[in-house]
Amino acid sequence: MYIMQNTSLLSVHEASCYTASIMAKVLLLNGSPRADGCTATALGEIIRVFGDEGIETELIQIGNKDIRGCLSCGFCFKNGKCAVDDFVNEVAPKFQAADGLVMGSPVYYASPNGTILAFWDRIFYNSSFSK
């Protein structure tokens, strides 16, 4: 498994060595509807490697949540959170506090799981992650 950092493709080990000096907490998102499936196994390996390097991690299960797409209503610009008060708003403070992100998802018809795509659209639209 490889992780993209800027424009460089790093192995999990290389990424953990690189990030150990600059990251305190990494948020991992599981986009699979199967909480204990192959994606969880891969994310578990990343958690293990980061843990070996002293990096704190948190795994959040996204793929089996009922997350709708963005309404494009502009509520988030005025209020700092999404008008649809669901799991996305619950995760937003963790997202903003994280020093790094890893998204894991099965590939369905040449793209990630639709649930995690809806999550990404809304979380990036209504939150700040400038790291």
C-alpha positions as CSV (number, residue, x, y, z in Angstrom):
1,M,0.0,0.0,0.0
2,Y,1.3,3.5,-0.8
3,I,0.3,6.9,0.5
4,M,0.4,10.1,-1.6
5,Q,2.3,13.0,0.0
6,N,2.3,16.1,-2.1
7,T,3.4,14.7,-5.4
8,S,5.5,11.8,-4.0
9,L,4.4,8.3,-3.7
10,L,5.6,6.8,-0.4
11,S,5.5,3.3,0.9
12,V,3.7,3.0,4.3
13,H,7.0,2.6,6.0
14,E,8.5,5.7,4.3
15,A,5.4,7.7,5.1
16,S,5.5,6.8,8.7
17,C,9.2,7.8,9.0
18,Y,8.5,11.1,7.2
19,T,5.4,11.8,9.2
20,A,6.7,10.9,12.6
21,S,8.6,14.1,13.0
22,I,5.7,16.4,11.8
23,M,2.5,14.6,12.8
24,A,1.0,14.1,16.2
25,K,-2.4,12.6,15.1
26,V,-3.6,10.9,12.0
27,L,-7.3,10.3,11.2
28,L,-8.0,7.2,9.2
29,L,-11.4,6.8,7.4
30,N,-12.8,3.5,6.4
31,G,-15.0,3.9,3.4
32,S,-16.0,0.3,3.2
33,P,-19.5,-0.8,4.3
34,R,-17.8,-3.8,5.9
35,A,-16.2,-2.6,9.1
36,D,-14.0,-5.7,9.3
37,G,-13.3,-6.3,5.6
38,C,-10.2,-6.0,3.5
39,T,-10.1,-2.2,3.7
40,A,-10.1,-2.4,7.5
41,T,-7.2,-4.9,7.4
42,A,-5.2,-2.5,5.2
43,L,-6.0,0.4,7.5
44,G,-5.1,-1.7,10.5
45,E,-1.6,-2.2,9.0
46,I,-1.2,1.5,8.6
47,I,-2.3,2.0,12.2
48,R,0.3,-0.5,13.3
49,V,3.1,1.2,11.4
50,F,2.1,4.6,12.6
51,G,1.9,3.3,16.2
52,D,5.4,1.9,15.9
53,E,6.6,5.4,15.1
54,G,4.7,7.0,18.0
55,I,2.0,8.6,15.9
56,E,-1.5,8.7,17.5
57,T,-4.2,7.4,15.2
58,E,-8.0,7.3,15.2
59,L,-10.1,5.1,12.9
60,I,-13.5,6.2,11.9
61,Q,-16.0,4.0,10.1
62,I,-17.7,5.9,7.3
63,G,-18.8,3.3,4.7
64,N,-21.8,2.0,6.6
65,K,-23.2,5.4,7.6
66,D,-26.2,7.1,6.0
67,I,-24.5,10.2,4.5
68,R,-26.3,12.2,1.9
69,G,-24.6,14.4,-0.7
70,C,-24.1,18.2,-0.5
71,L,-27.2,20.4,-0.9
72,S,-25.2,23.4,-2.1
73,C,-27.3,25.6,0.2
74,G,-24.4,27.7,1.5
75,F,-25.4,27.2,5.1
76,C,-21.9,26.0,6.0
77,F,-20.3,29.3,4.8
78,K,-22.6,31.3,7.1
79,N,-22.6,28.9,10.1
80,G,-19.4,26.9,10.0
81,K,-21.2,23.6,9.8
82,C,-23.4,21.7,7.4
83,A,-27.2,22.2,7.4
84,V,-27.7,18.5,7.4
85,D,-26.9,17.7,11.0
86,D,-25.5,14.2,10.8
87,F,-22.3,12.2,11.1
88,V,-20.4,14.7,9.0
89,N,-20.8,17.4,11.6
90,E,-19.8,15.0,14.3
91,V,-16.5,14.2,12.6
92,A,-15.7,17.8,11.5
93,P,-13.9,18.8,14.8
94,K,-11.7,15.7,14.6
95,F,-11.0,16.4,10.9
96,Q,-9.9,19.9,11.8
97,A,-7.7,18.8,14.7
98,A,-6.0,16.0,12.8
99,D,-2.4,16.5,11.4
100,G,-2.9,13.9,8.7
101,L,-5.6,11.9,6.9
102,V,-5.7,8.5,5.4
103,M,-8.8,7.4,3.4
104,G,-9.4,3.7,2.7
105,S,-12.1,2.6,0.4
106,P,-12.9,-0.3,-1.8
107,V,-13.1,0.6,-5.5
108,Y,-16.5,0.2,-7.1
109,Y,-16.8,0.8,-10.8
110,A,-13.5,2.7,-11.0
111,S,-14.2,5.0,-8.0
112,P,-14.3,4.9,-4.2
113,N,-17.5,4.0,-2.3
114,G,-20.2,6.6,-2.9
115,T,-20.7,7.1,0.8
116,I,-17.2,8.3,1.4
117,L,-17.3,10.5,-1.7
118,A,-20.4,12.2,-0.3
119,F,-18.6,12.5,3.1
120,W,-15.5,14.1,1.4
121,D,-17.6,16.6,-0.6
122,R,-19.3,17.8,2.6
123,I,-16.4,17.7,5.0
124,F,-14.1,19.6,2.8
125,Y,-16.7,22.1,1.8
126,N,-17.7,23.0,5.4
127,S,-14.4,22.5,7.3
128,S,-11.0,23.8,7.2
129,F,-8.1,21.4,6.6
130,S,-5.1,23.4,5.4
131,K,-2.4,21.0,6.5
